[in-house]
């Protein structure tokens, strides 16, 4: 690996460290609400060790090494530096790596899935570790995995093991193939075993074990989703091999988490919250995802809580197969003032959905108005904190019960001073800086509510039972002919579209935001303009900033494309790249890359403000219509062909543009979160300095 390639994997220097401010919102809670929030926060953060094991084999040892060094010097890092005899820059580079490691819950980027390595030399890091016997032992365990693997470049990225990448969703299974994983997933779907809280191991014998996360090794049979039989002989291409269900993955953590959820139930505000917490506890103890789905139904029904939360194995972005989910959990306080705008958006949704480019045949029979709140986050345990959330992901719950949307206010508002803004033209900079936050809030609101919240999967739910008229199928607006494909019994969106499902759905939701973000009635809901079309007023500025932001994100997305494997490492950025291509392909001079120098060092993106409504929006809607119809009809062949074409990276983009993106890339934010502590039924909050040292101290005092 040459130095240029290696430099792409170095930890950011320096990272952008910002506080996740929460104190006024937390202090406004009652003692009971503080206890409820505290126990859910504890449960979420206990799961950090689960994420570490889901990321890489060595992440947990590196985590323990960082904490051991903090404990050994009691946070007096300069003292440890002096004892180790290393330079100021060495210590700085270690602290930068440690803070980013903790923010990503592992040594692979939560946003990008590529490994990042410290700038401190192995010798200097060993000197640091040698100041503590415990740290020294942990260094010996993890030293080979902390740095680059130049002889195995594929291991610098998460992905299918048989493609040379790393994935601990398939632990101790270097020879498991993508085809085997797909066959097993189809078998499990047939057995009605949901995969989100599982991992898959291939044994030396060629047999397979499905590892289920649970606090019990032998849960009661009535709580086992597949019943009494937990071992089967496989058929087809895997004939002659066996598959067995093994409970107790992450057993210690899951048991502790279940206990915290039981404690939270004792401080619940109402019966719905109490039942939700008890369902969580039972699910985490037994490994039952059918019980977990019960918790999500209660969650949807828990309307307008003062303390909002969700926890579990939620998003499947990082499993290369796109079905197994990463642990995450959050607890937050509602910002009532900002929630008002989102409530108005929900109220207007039934009038907005028909503006999307498909007929009612491809939309839910009835729009169930969800709870949509703006939250101030107390705790978010994950490999990366999003700006908004639309869950649950289970389509049957979304259809029959509903879903919720949340916008994370203190995540959106967290800013670093003097943040650089590459690829925006000088003449656009004032509007961009003034309106980007407003534009992003509008985008997130539409993305979550009307993006992820729309659409109907046409399905044969059971033999000869359909949720559409199979004798007179809906007519596709793409072909003008009746549809010929739909979901079969047991199939889900993610099981059919597999590894592209996450990014494809994010792209669909982003396109909805780009299309409906042009609606001036929606902009009025957020407080911009009077509802009349006017590209010259504040609403027009916000809309322009939204299109500029998406175009800029499409350029910056190339950081997350790996030229060696030709693989995208981040679902949202892959989606944004395809939307930029949609802008550029719209023609009529709507969007273009501006540059005069051969090395693209003066590269900016130009979007013609006057053509957003007449050229940009129609182009987005044409792309969106295809994405949507292919999803609704389970047309993997057409959907994959479209998405592969739109996210294909040519030599110009992959070499010249990407090189300039890497040269000007900006660090992702490291959020320093507070901790809560309980003593004799009273809960106190501690916030930490928004520094590298403060980030490490916050994790050390979490005591997980």
Secondary structure as UniProt FT lines:
FT   HELIX           3..7
FT   TURN            8..9
FT   TURN            13..14
FT   STRAND          16..19
FT   HELIX           23..27
FT   HELIX           31..46
FT   HELIX           48..55
FT   TURN            57..58
FT   HELIX           59..73
FT   TURN            74..75
FT   HELIX           77..84
FT   HELIX           88..104
FT   TURN            110..112
FT   STRAND          114..115
FT   HELIX           122..129
FT   TURN            130..131
FT   HELIX           133..146
FT   TURN            150..151
FT   HELIX           153..156
FT   STRAND          157..158
FT   HELIX           161..163
FT   HELIX           168..170
FT   TURN            171..172
FT   TURN            174..175
FT   HELIX           178..190
FT   TURN            191..192
FT   TURN            196..197
FT   STRAND          198..202
FT   TURN            204..205
FT   STRAND          208..213
FT   HELIX           221..223
FT   TURN            225..226
FT   STRAND          231..233
FT   HELIX           236..238
FT   TURN            239..240
FT   STRAND          242..249
FT   HELIX           251..265
FT   TURN            266..267
FT   HELIX           271..286
FT   HELIX           289..301
FT   TURN            303..304
FT   STRAND          307..315
FT   TURN            317..318
FT   TURN            320..321
FT   STRAND          326..334
FT   HELIX           336..353
FT   TURN            354..355
FT   HELIX           360..362
FT   STRAND          371..381
FT   STRAND          388..391
FT   HELIX           395..400
FT   STRAND          404..408
FT   HELIX           409..412
FT   TURN            417..418
FT   TURN            422..423
FT   HELIX           426..446
FT   HELIX           447..451
FT   TURN            452..453
FT   STRAND          459..462
FT   TURN            463..464
FT   STRAND          465..466
FT   HELIX           470..472
FT   TURN            477..479
FT   TURN            489..490
FT   HELIX           493..497
FT   HELIX           498..500
FT   HELIX           501..516
FT   TURN            517..518
FT   HELIX           520..525
FT   TURN            526..527
FT   TURN            535..536
FT   HELIX           538..556
FT   HELIX           557..560
FT   STRAND          561..562
FT   TURN            563..566
FT   STRAND          567..568
FT   HELIX           571..585
FT   TURN            588..589
FT   STRAND          591..594
FT   TURN            598..599
FT   TURN            601..602
FT   STRAND          604..607
FT   HELIX           609..611
FT   HELIX           612..616
FT   HELIX           617..632
FT   TURN            633..634
FT   HELIX           636..646
FT   HELIX           652..657
FT   HELIX           658..663
FT   STRAND          669..672
FT   STRAND          675..679
FT   TURN            680..681
FT   STRAND          682..686
FT   HELIX           692..700
FT   TURN            701..702
//
